[in-house]
Amino acid sequence: MTVTSGRTIGVLALIASITLSALGQLGMEIGMKELNALASADALAWSTARPAALWTIFGLACYVISLMTWLAALVRYPLSFAYPLLGLSYVLVYLGATQLPALMEPATAMRTAGTLVVIAGVALVSLTNK
């Protein structure tokens, strides 16, 4: 394996881990919201709970695959470089939580500012020399 292909695999593993981690969180949240709504309505039958269970399973599966891609990234990057990049998953979760119709969480100025600070921190870490 060449250095270039190793870096490409490392970058793809980091991107996959960050994206799958965010998708996992969003999927689990959608599933739990649906399950909570069903439990509140005393309508907890398998036929009505199935979509909630599927969203939760989807979220967990994304999280497990994210862990595997994270391990692939750790083989190629130092932890002090790779770990802060996981902060981008916070950004993706925030965007998803505020934009997905199933969640529609409020996007406040303070949360948006905090998200921008996370992006700035990730940029500073990624620009440092090894």
C-alpha positions as CSV (number, residue, x, y, z in Angstrom):
1,M,0.0,0.0,0.0
2,T,1.4,3.4,-0.9
3,V,1.4,6.4,1.4
4,T,-1.1,8.1,-0.8
5,S,-3.6,5.2,-0.8
6,G,-3.1,4.9,3.0
7,R,-4.0,8.6,3.5
8,T,-7.0,8.2,1.2
9,I,-8.2,5.3,3.2
10,G,-7.6,7.3,6.4
11,V,-9.5,10.3,5.2
12,L,-12.4,8.1,4.0
13,A,-12.4,6.3,7.3
14,L,-12.6,9.6,9.2
15,I,-15.3,10.9,7.0
16,A,-17.3,7.7,7.3
17,S,-16.9,7.6,11.1
18,I,-18.0,11.2,11.6
19,T,-21.0,10.8,9.2
20,L,-22.1,7.4,10.5
21,S,-21.8,8.6,14.1
22,A,-24.1,11.6,13.3
23,L,-26.5,9.4,11.4
24,G,-26.5,7.0,14.4
25,Q,-27.4,9.7,16.8
26,L,-30.1,11.1,14.6
27,G,-31.6,7.7,13.9
28,M,-31.7,6.7,17.6
29,E,-33.3,10.1,18.4
30,I,-36.0,9.7,15.8
31,G,-36.7,6.2,17.0
32,M,-36.9,7.2,20.6
33,K,-39.2,10.2,19.9
34,E,-41.6,7.9,18.0
35,L,-41.5,5.3,20.7
36,N,-42.1,7.9,23.4
37,A,-45.1,9.3,21.4
38,L,-46.5,5.8,21.1
39,A,-46.0,5.0,24.8
40,S,-47.7,8.3,25.8
41,A,-50.7,7.4,23.6
42,D,-50.9,3.9,25.1
43,A,-50.8,2.5,21.6
44,L,-47.7,0.3,22.1
45,A,-48.4,-2.5,19.7
46,W,-45.7,-4.0,17.4
47,S,-47.4,-2.8,14.2
48,T,-47.3,0.8,15.5
49,A,-43.9,0.5,17.2
50,R,-42.2,-1.1,14.2
51,P,-41.1,2.2,12.6
52,A,-39.6,3.4,15.9
53,A,-37.8,0.2,16.3
54,L,-36.4,0.3,12.8
55,W,-35.1,3.9,13.3
56,T,-33.5,2.8,16.5
57,I,-31.9,-0.3,14.9
58,F,-30.7,1.9,12.0
59,G,-29.1,4.3,14.4
60,L,-27.4,1.5,16.4
61,A,-26.1,-0.1,13.2
62,C,-24.7,3.2,12.0
63,Y,-23.0,3.6,15.4
64,V,-21.4,0.1,15.2
65,I,-20.1,0.7,11.7
66,S,-18.9,4.1,12.8
67,L,-16.8,2.4,15.5
68,M,-15.2,0.1,12.8
69,T,-14.4,3.0,10.6
70,W,-13.0,4.9,13.6
71,L,-10.6,2.0,14.3
72,A,-9.5,2.1,10.6
73,A,-8.8,5.9,11.1
74,L,-6.9,5.4,14.3
75,V,-4.4,3.0,12.5
76,R,-3.6,5.9,10.2
77,Y,-3.7,9.0,12.3
78,P,-2.6,10.0,15.8
79,L,-5.4,10.2,18.4
80,S,-4.6,13.8,19.1
81,F,-5.3,14.7,15.5
82,A,-8.2,12.3,14.8
83,Y,-10.3,12.7,17.9
84,P,-11.0,16.4,17.7
85,L,-12.3,15.9,14.1
86,L,-15.1,13.9,15.7
87,G,-16.4,17.3,16.7
88,L,-17.7,17.6,13.2
89,S,-20.3,15.0,14.1
90,Y,-21.7,17.5,16.6
91,V,-22.1,19.9,13.7
92,L,-23.9,17.3,11.6
93,V,-26.2,16.3,14.4
94,Y,-27.1,19.9,15.1
95,L,-27.8,20.5,11.4
96,G,-29.8,17.2,11.1
97,A,-31.8,17.9,14.4
98,T,-32.8,21.3,13.2
99,Q,-33.5,20.4,9.6
100,L,-35.0,16.9,9.6
101,P,-38.8,17.0,9.6
102,A,-39.0,14.2,12.2
103,L,-37.0,16.2,14.7
104,M,-37.3,20.0,13.9
105,E,-35.4,21.1,17.0
106,P,-35.0,24.9,17.4
107,A,-32.0,26.5,16.0
108,T,-31.0,29.2,18.4
109,A,-28.4,31.9,18.0
110,M,-26.5,30.5,21.0
111,R,-26.5,26.9,19.7
112,T,-25.4,28.1,16.2
113,A,-22.6,30.2,17.7
114,G,-21.5,27.2,19.7
115,T,-21.5,25.0,16.6
116,L,-19.4,27.6,14.8
117,V,-16.9,27.5,17.7
118,V,-16.7,23.7,17.3
119,I,-16.0,24.2,13.5
120,A,-13.3,26.7,14.4
121,G,-11.7,24.4,16.9
122,V,-11.7,21.5,14.4
123,A,-10.1,23.7,11.8
124,L,-7.4,24.8,14.2
125,V,-6.6,21.2,15.1
126,S,-6.6,20.0,11.5
127,L,-4.2,22.7,10.4
128,T,-1.6,22.0,13.0
129,N,1.6,20.2,12.0
130,K,2.1,16.6,13.0
